[in-house]
Amino acid sequence: MHLGIFNGPAGTAWQRTETTAFQRQILSALSVEEPPRFFRLDPRQSL
């Protein structure tokens, strides 16, 4: 699983990759919830 940071005119988004079937098995075995797809969204502030 990777986290990408994307910048654009509307702001910045921190988004993780899709969860694979194997990763879902690991998370389930550990009783851990799947992390949110979007970790953080920072809209650009108007000046």
NORZIUR-V561187 format. One record per residue. N is the residue number from 1. RES is the residue in three letters. PHI is phi in radians with two decimals (999 if undefined). PSI is psi as a letter, one per 30 degrees, with the letter a starting at -180 (NA if undefined). OMEGA is omega in degrees with one decimal (* if undefined). Layout:
BEGIN
n:N res:RES phi:PHI psi:PSI omega:OMEGA
n:N res:RES phi:PHI psi:PSI omega:OMEGA
END
This chain:
BEGIN
n:1 res:MET phi:999 psi:k omega:-178.5
n:2 res:HIS phi:-2.18 psi:l omega:176.8
n:3 res:LEU phi:-2.04 psi:k omega:178.0
n:4 res:GLY phi:-1.86 psi:k omega:176.5
n:5 res:ILE phi:-1.99 psi:k omega:-174.9
n:6 res:PHE phi:-2.09 psi:k omega:179.2
n:7 res:ASN phi:-1.92 psi:k omega:177.0
n:8 res:GLY phi:-2.69 psi:a omega:-177.6
n:9 res:PRO phi:-1.09 psi:f omega:-179.1
n:10 res:ALA phi:-1.51 psi:f omega:-179.9
n:11 res:GLY phi:2.44 psi:a omega:-176.8
n:12 res:THR phi:-2.18 psi:k omega:178.2
n:13 res:ALA phi:-2.24 psi:k omega:173.1
n:14 res:TRP phi:-1.84 psi:j omega:-174.6
n:15 res:GLN phi:-2.27 psi:k omega:178.5
n:16 res:ARG phi:-1.62 psi:l omega:177.5
n:17 res:THR phi:-1.30 psi:l omega:176.4
n:18 res:GLU phi:-1.08 psi:k omega:176.3
n:19 res:THR phi:-1.42 psi:k omega:178.4
n:20 res:THR phi:-1.42 psi:l omega:177.9
n:21 res:ALA phi:-1.05 psi:e omega:179.8
n:22 res:PHE phi:-1.14 psi:e omega:178.0
n:23 res:GLN phi:-1.11 psi:e omega:177.0
n:24 res:ARG phi:-1.10 psi:e omega:177.2
n:25 res:GLN phi:-1.09 psi:e omega:179.7
n:26 res:ILE phi:-1.11 psi:e omega:180.0
n:27 res:LEU phi:-1.04 psi:e omega:178.7
n:28 res:SER phi:-1.12 psi:e omega:-180.0
n:29 res:ALA phi:-1.09 psi:f omega:-179.9
n:30 res:LEU phi:-1.61 psi:g omega:-176.5
n:31 res:SER phi:0.97 psi:h omega:179.3
n:32 res:VAL phi:-1.99 psi:k omega:178.0
n:33 res:GLU phi:-1.26 psi:l omega:175.9
n:34 res:GLU phi:-1.13 psi:k omega:-179.5
n:35 res:PRO phi:-1.19 psi:l omega:179.4
n:36 res:PRO phi:-1.12 psi:k omega:-179.8
n:37 res:ARG phi:-1.12 psi:e omega:176.9
n:38 res:PHE phi:-1.83 psi:j omega:-178.2
n:39 res:PHE phi:-1.34 psi:e omega:-177.1
n:40 res:ARG phi:-2.76 psi:k omega:175.3
n:41 res:LEU phi:-2.25 psi:k omega:177.6
n:42 res:ASP phi:-2.09 psi:j omega:177.3
n:43 res:PRO phi:-1.19 psi:k omega:178.0
n:44 res:ARG phi:-1.18 psi:k omega:179.3
n:45 res:GLN phi:-1.49 psi:k omega:175.9
n:46 res:SER phi:-1.37 psi:k omega:-177.6
n:47 res:LEU phi:-1.71 psi:NA omega:*
END
